[in-house]
Amino acid sequence: MNPEIIGLLAGSLTTLSFVPQVIRVFKTHSTKDISLGMYFLFCGGVILWIAYSYLIDSISVFLANIVTLLLAGSILVMKLIFKR
């Protein structure tokens, strides 16, 4: 099996794990139990993964982390906006 296919599948599963949290925060506007520091650090790490994937020319790592940044970043923004 092509390693990029495995990477795309793995990236899809780990990335999609953020969808339920995004939906819940969007519906409830509650971010009380979400760590601001964790999401800042996580988003910073994802940005570095995006840079790394570009440098090694890995489309699977790049795509998964772009979507992850959008999802985790939206949670971070909602944490900053809703503050409850």
Phi and psi in radians as a Rosetta constraint file:
Dihedral C 1 N 2 CA 2 C 2 CIRCULARHARMONIC -1.154 0.35
Dihedral N 2 CA 2 C 2 N 3 CIRCULARHARMONIC 2.250 0.35
Dihedral C 2 N 3 CA 3 C 3 CIRCULARHARMONIC -1.027 0.35
Dihedral N 3 CA 3 C 3 N 4 CIRCULARHARMONIC -0.550 0.35
Dihedral C 3 N 4 CA 4 C 4 CIRCULARHARMONIC -1.157 0.35
Dihedral N 4 CA 4 C 4 N 5 CIRCULARHARMONIC -0.572 0.35
Dihedral C 4 N 5 CA 5 C 5 CIRCULARHARMONIC -1.170 0.35
Dihedral N 5 CA 5 C 5 N 6 CIRCULARHARMONIC -0.769 0.35
Dihedral C 5 N 6 CA 6 C 6 CIRCULARHARMONIC -1.074 0.35
Dihedral N 6 CA 6 C 6 N 7 CIRCULARHARMONIC -0.732 0.35
Dihedral C 6 N 7 CA 7 C 7 CIRCULARHARMONIC -1.082 0.35
Dihedral N 7 CA 7 C 7 N 8 CIRCULARHARMONIC -0.723 0.35
Dihedral C 7 N 8 CA 8 C 8 CIRCULARHARMONIC -1.140 0.35
Dihedral N 8 CA 8 C 8 N 9 CIRCULARHARMONIC -0.718 0.35
Dihedral C 8 N 9 CA 9 C 9 CIRCULARHARMONIC -1.141 0.35
Dihedral N 9 CA 9 C 9 N 10 CIRCULARHARMONIC -0.813 0.35
Dihedral C 9 N 10 CA 10 C 10 CIRCULARHARMONIC -1.083 0.35
Dihedral N 10 CA 10 C 10 N 11 CIRCULARHARMONIC -0.797 0.35
Dihedral C 10 N 11 CA 11 C 11 CIRCULARHARMONIC -1.085 0.35
Dihedral N 11 CA 11 C 11 N 12 CIRCULARHARMONIC -0.672 0.35
Dihedral C 11 N 12 CA 12 C 12 CIRCULARHARMONIC -1.105 0.35
Dihedral N 12 CA 12 C 12 N 13 CIRCULARHARMONIC -0.786 0.35
Dihedral C 12 N 13 CA 13 C 13 CIRCULARHARMONIC -1.141 0.35
Dihedral N 13 CA 13 C 13 N 14 CIRCULARHARMONIC -0.820 0.35
Dihedral C 13 N 14 CA 14 C 14 CIRCULARHARMONIC -1.208 0.35
Dihedral N 14 CA 14 C 14 N 15 CIRCULARHARMONIC -0.595 0.35
Dihedral C 14 N 15 CA 15 C 15 CIRCULARHARMONIC -1.215 0.35
Dihedral N 15 CA 15 C 15 N 16 CIRCULARHARMONIC -0.790 0.35
Dihedral C 15 N 16 CA 16 C 16 CIRCULARHARMONIC -1.132 0.35
Dihedral N 16 CA 16 C 16 N 17 CIRCULARHARMONIC -0.309 0.35
Dihedral C 16 N 17 CA 17 C 17 CIRCULARHARMONIC -1.118 0.35
Dihedral N 17 CA 17 C 17 N 18 CIRCULARHARMONIC -0.313 0.35
Dihedral C 17 N 18 CA 18 C 18 CIRCULARHARMONIC -1.444 0.35
Dihedral N 18 CA 18 C 18 N 19 CIRCULARHARMONIC -0.323 0.35
Dihedral C 18 N 19 CA 19 C 19 CIRCULARHARMONIC -1.022 0.35
Dihedral N 19 CA 19 C 19 N 20 CIRCULARHARMONIC -0.826 0.35
Dihedral C 19 N 20 CA 20 C 20 CIRCULARHARMONIC -1.044 0.35
Dihedral N 20 CA 20 C 20 N 21 CIRCULARHARMONIC -0.627 0.35
Dihedral C 20 N 21 CA 21 C 21 CIRCULARHARMONIC -1.201 0.35
Dihedral N 21 CA 21 C 21 N 22 CIRCULARHARMONIC -0.734 0.35
Dihedral C 21 N 22 CA 22 C 22 CIRCULARHARMONIC -1.049 0.35
Dihedral N 22 CA 22 C 22 N 23 CIRCULARHARMONIC -0.799 0.35
Dihedral C 22 N 23 CA 23 C 23 CIRCULARHARMONIC -1.093 0.35
Dihedral N 23 CA 23 C 23 N 24 CIRCULARHARMONIC -0.792 0.35
Dihedral C 23 N 24 CA 24 C 24 CIRCULARHARMONIC -1.097 0.35
Dihedral N 24 CA 24 C 24 N 25 CIRCULARHARMONIC -0.815 0.35
Dihedral C 24 N 25 CA 25 C 25 CIRCULARHARMONIC -1.124 0.35
Dihedral N 25 CA 25 C 25 N 26 CIRCULARHARMONIC -0.722 0.35
Dihedral C 25 N 26 CA 26 C 26 CIRCULARHARMONIC -1.091 0.35
Dihedral N 26 CA 26 C 26 N 27 CIRCULARHARMONIC -0.721 0.35
Dihedral C 26 N 27 CA 27 C 27 CIRCULARHARMONIC -1.259 0.35
Dihedral N 27 CA 27 C 27 N 28 CIRCULARHARMONIC -0.760 0.35
Dihedral C 27 N 28 CA 28 C 28 CIRCULARHARMONIC -1.615 0.35
Dihedral N 28 CA 28 C 28 N 29 CIRCULARHARMONIC -0.336 0.35
Dihedral C 28 N 29 CA 29 C 29 CIRCULARHARMONIC 1.019 0.35
Dihedral N 29 CA 29 C 29 N 30 CIRCULARHARMONIC 0.333 0.35
Dihedral C 29 N 30 CA 30 C 30 CIRCULARHARMONIC -1.835 0.35
Dihedral N 30 CA 30 C 30 N 31 CIRCULARHARMONIC 2.146 0.35
Dihedral C 30 N 31 CA 31 C 31 CIRCULARHARMONIC -2.175 0.35
Dihedral N 31 CA 31 C 31 N 32 CIRCULARHARMONIC 0.334 0.35
Dihedral C 31 N 32 CA 32 C 32 CIRCULARHARMONIC -0.936 0.35
Dihedral N 32 CA 32 C 32 N 33 CIRCULARHARMONIC -0.728 0.35
Dihedral C 32 N 33 CA 33 C 33 CIRCULARHARMONIC -1.672 0.35
Dihedral N 33 CA 33 C 33 N 34 CIRCULARHARMONIC 0.220 0.35
Dihedral C 33 N 34 CA 34 C 34 CIRCULARHARMONIC -1.784 0.35
Dihedral N 34 CA 34 C 34 N 35 CIRCULARHARMONIC 2.281 0.35
Dihedral C 34 N 35 CA 35 C 35 CIRCULARHARMONIC -1.396 0.35
Dihedral N 35 CA 35 C 35 N 36 CIRCULARHARMONIC 2.065 0.35
Dihedral C 35 N 36 CA 36 C 36 CIRCULARHARMONIC -1.091 0.35
Dihedral N 36 CA 36 C 36 N 37 CIRCULARHARMONIC -0.785 0.35
Dihedral C 36 N 37 CA 37 C 37 CIRCULARHARMONIC -1.050 0.35
Dihedral N 37 CA 37 C 37 N 38 CIRCULARHARMONIC -0.723 0.35
Dihedral C 37 N 38 CA 38 C 38 CIRCULARHARMONIC -1.089 0.35
Dihedral N 38 CA 38 C 38 N 39 CIRCULARHARMONIC -0.755 0.35
Dihedral C 38 N 39 CA 39 C 39 CIRCULARHARMONIC -1.252 0.35
Dihedral N 39 CA 39 C 39 N 40 CIRCULARHARMONIC -0.583 0.35
Dihedral C 39 N 40 CA 40 C 40 CIRCULARHARMONIC -1.090 0.35
Dihedral N 40 CA 40 C 40 N 41 CIRCULARHARMONIC -0.855 0.35
Dihedral C 40 N 41 CA 41 C 41 CIRCULARHARMONIC -1.111 0.35
Dihedral N 41 CA 41 C 41 N 42 CIRCULARHARMONIC -0.753 0.35
Dihedral C 41 N 42 CA 42 C 42 CIRCULARHARMONIC -1.084 0.35
Dihedral N 42 CA 42 C 42 N 43 CIRCULARHARMONIC -0.825 0.35
Dihedral C 42 N 43 CA 43 C 43 CIRCULARHARMONIC -1.099 0.35
Dihedral N 43 CA 43 C 43 N 44 CIRCULARHARMONIC -0.665 0.35
Dihedral C 43 N 44 CA 44 C 44 CIRCULARHARMONIC -1.072 0.35
Dihedral N 44 CA 44 C 44 N 45 CIRCULARHARMONIC -0.754 0.35
Dihedral C 44 N 45 CA 45 C 45 CIRCULARHARMONIC -1.109 0.35
Dihedral N 45 CA 45 C 45 N 46 CIRCULARHARMONIC -0.690 0.35
Dihedral C 45 N 46 CA 46 C 46 CIRCULARHARMONIC -1.141 0.35
Dihedral N 46 CA 46 C 46 N 47 CIRCULARHARMONIC -0.673 0.35
Dihedral C 46 N 47 CA 47 C 47 CIRCULARHARMONIC -1.061 0.35
Dihedral N 47 CA 47 C 47 N 48 CIRCULARHARMONIC -0.701 0.35
Dihedral C 47 N 48 CA 48 C 48 CIRCULARHARMONIC -1.171 0.35
Dihedral N 48 CA 48 C 48 N 49 CIRCULARHARMONIC -0.655 0.35
Dihedral C 48 N 49 CA 49 C 49 CIRCULARHARMONIC -1.091 0.35
Dihedral N 49 CA 49 C 49 N 50 CIRCULARHARMONIC -0.668 0.35
Dihedral C 49 N 50 CA 50 C 50 CIRCULARHARMONIC -1.102 0.35
Dihedral N 50 CA 50 C 50 N 51 CIRCULARHARMONIC -0.789 0.35
Dihedral C 50 N 51 CA 51 C 51 CIRCULARHARMONIC -1.075 0.35
Dihedral N 51 CA 51 C 51 N 52 CIRCULARHARMONIC -0.775 0.35
Dihedral C 51 N 52 CA 52 C 52 CIRCULARHARMONIC -1.060 0.35
Dihedral N 52 CA 52 C 52 N 53 CIRCULARHARMONIC -0.779 0.35
Dihedral C 52 N 53 CA 53 C 53 CIRCULARHARMONIC -1.119 0.35
Dihedral N 53 CA 53 C 53 N 54 CIRCULARHARMONIC -0.598 0.35
Dihedral C 53 N 54 CA 54 C 54 CIRCULARHARMONIC -1.162 0.35
Dihedral N 54 CA 54 C 54 N 55 CIRCULARHARMONIC -0.769 0.35
Dihedral C 54 N 55 CA 55 C 55 CIRCULARHARMONIC -1.142 0.35
Dihedral N 55 CA 55 C 55 N 56 CIRCULARHARMONIC -0.600 0.35
Dihedral C 55 N 56 CA 56 C 56 CIRCULARHARMONIC -1.686 0.35
Dihedral N 56 CA 56 C 56 N 57 CIRCULARHARMONIC 0.027 0.35
Dihedral C 56 N 57 CA 57 C 57 CIRCULARHARMONIC 1.046 0.35
Dihedral N 57 CA 57 C 57 N 58 CIRCULARHARMONIC 0.882 0.35
Dihedral C 57 N 58 CA 58 C 58 CIRCULARHARMONIC -1.945 0.35
Dihedral N 58 CA 58 C 58 N 59 CIRCULARHARMONIC 1.815 0.35
Dihedral C 58 N 59 CA 59 C 59 CIRCULARHARMONIC -1.128 0.35
Dihedral N 59 CA 59 C 59 N 60 CIRCULARHARMONIC -0.614 0.35
Dihedral C 59 N 60 CA 60 C 60 CIRCULARHARMONIC -1.156 0.35
Dihedral N 60 CA 60 C 60 N 61 CIRCULARHARMONIC -0.770 0.35
Dihedral C 60 N 61 CA 61 C 61 CIRCULARHARMONIC -1.184 0.35
Dihedral N 61 CA 61 C 61 N 62 CIRCULARHARMONIC -0.702 0.35
Dihedral C 61 N 62 CA 62 C 62 CIRCULARHARMONIC -1.079 0.35
Dihedral N 62 CA 62 C 62 N 63 CIRCULARHARMONIC -0.926 0.35
Dihedral C 62 N 63 CA 63 C 63 CIRCULARHARMONIC -1.096 0.35
Dihedral N 63 CA 63 C 63 N 64 CIRCULARHARMONIC -0.784 0.35
Dihedral C 63 N 64 CA 64 C 64 CIRCULARHARMONIC -1.051 0.35
Dihedral N 64 CA 64 C 64 N 65 CIRCULARHARMONIC -0.717 0.35
Dihedral C 64 N 65 CA 65 C 65 CIRCULARHARMONIC -1.369 0.35
Dihedral N 65 CA 65 C 65 N 66 CIRCULARHARMONIC -0.489 0.35
Dihedral C 65 N 66 CA 66 C 66 CIRCULARHARMONIC -1.089 0.35
Dihedral N 66 CA 66 C 66 N 67 CIRCULARHARMONIC -0.835 0.35
Dihedral C 66 N 67 CA 67 C 67 CIRCULARHARMONIC -1.172 0.35
Dihedral N 67 CA 67 C 67 N 68 CIRCULARHARMONIC -0.702 0.35
Dihedral C 67 N 68 CA 68 C 68 CIRCULARHARMONIC -1.042 0.35
Dihedral N 68 CA 68 C 68 N 69 CIRCULARHARMONIC -0.753 0.35
Dihedral C 68 N 69 CA 69 C 69 CIRCULARHARMONIC -1.097 0.35
Dihedral N 69 CA 69 C 69 N 70 CIRCULARHARMONIC -0.694 0.35
Dihedral C 69 N 70 CA 70 C 70 CIRCULARHARMONIC -1.093 0.35
Dihedral N 70 CA 70 C 70 N 71 CIRCULARHARMONIC -0.779 0.35
Dihedral C 70 N 71 CA 71 C 71 CIRCULARHARMONIC -1.239 0.35
Dihedral N 71 CA 71 C 71 N 72 CIRCULARHARMONIC -0.904 0.35
Dihedral C 71 N 72 CA 72 C 72 CIRCULARHARMONIC -1.152 0.35
Dihedral N 72 CA 72 C 72 N 73 CIRCULARHARMONIC -0.633 0.35
Dihedral C 72 N 73 CA 73 C 73 CIRCULARHARMONIC -1.124 0.35
Dihedral N 73 CA 73 C 73 N 74 CIRCULARHARMONIC -0.631 0.35
Dihedral C 73 N 74 CA 74 C 74 CIRCULARHARMONIC -1.182 0.35
Dihedral N 74 CA 74 C 74 N 75 CIRCULARHARMONIC -0.629 0.35
Dihedral C 74 N 75 CA 75 C 75 CIRCULARHARMONIC -1.137 0.35
Dihedral N 75 CA 75 C 75 N 76 CIRCULARHARMONIC -0.748 0.35
Dihedral C 75 N 76 CA 76 C 76 CIRCULARHARMONIC -1.057 0.35
Dihedral N 76 CA 76 C 76 N 77 CIRCULARHARMONIC -0.783 0.35
Dihedral C 76 N 77 CA 77 C 77 CIRCULARHARMONIC -1.111 0.35
Dihedral N 77 CA 77 C 77 N 78 CIRCULARHARMONIC -0.751 0.35
Dihedral C 77 N 78 CA 78 C 78 CIRCULARHARMONIC -1.139 0.35
Dihedral N 78 CA 78 C 78 N 79 CIRCULARHARMONIC -0.618 0.35
Dihedral C 78 N 79 CA 79 C 79 CIRCULARHARMONIC -1.058 0.35
Dihedral N 79 CA 79 C 79 N 80 CIRCULARHARMONIC -0.732 0.35
Dihedral C 79 N 80 CA 80 C 80 CIRCULARHARMONIC -1.246 0.35
Dihedral N 80 CA 80 C 80 N 81 CIRCULARHARMONIC -0.592 0.35
Dihedral C 80 N 81 CA 81 C 81 CIRCULARHARMONIC -1.420 0.35
Dihedral N 81 CA 81 C 81 N 82 CIRCULARHARMONIC -0.863 0.35
Dihedral C 81 N 82 CA 82 C 82 CIRCULARHARMONIC -1.334 0.35
Dihedral N 82 CA 82 C 82 N 83 CIRCULARHARMONIC -0.640 0.35
Dihedral C 82 N 83 CA 83 C 83 CIRCULARHARMONIC 0.810 0.35
Dihedral N 83 CA 83 C 83 N 84 CIRCULARHARMONIC 0.652 0.35
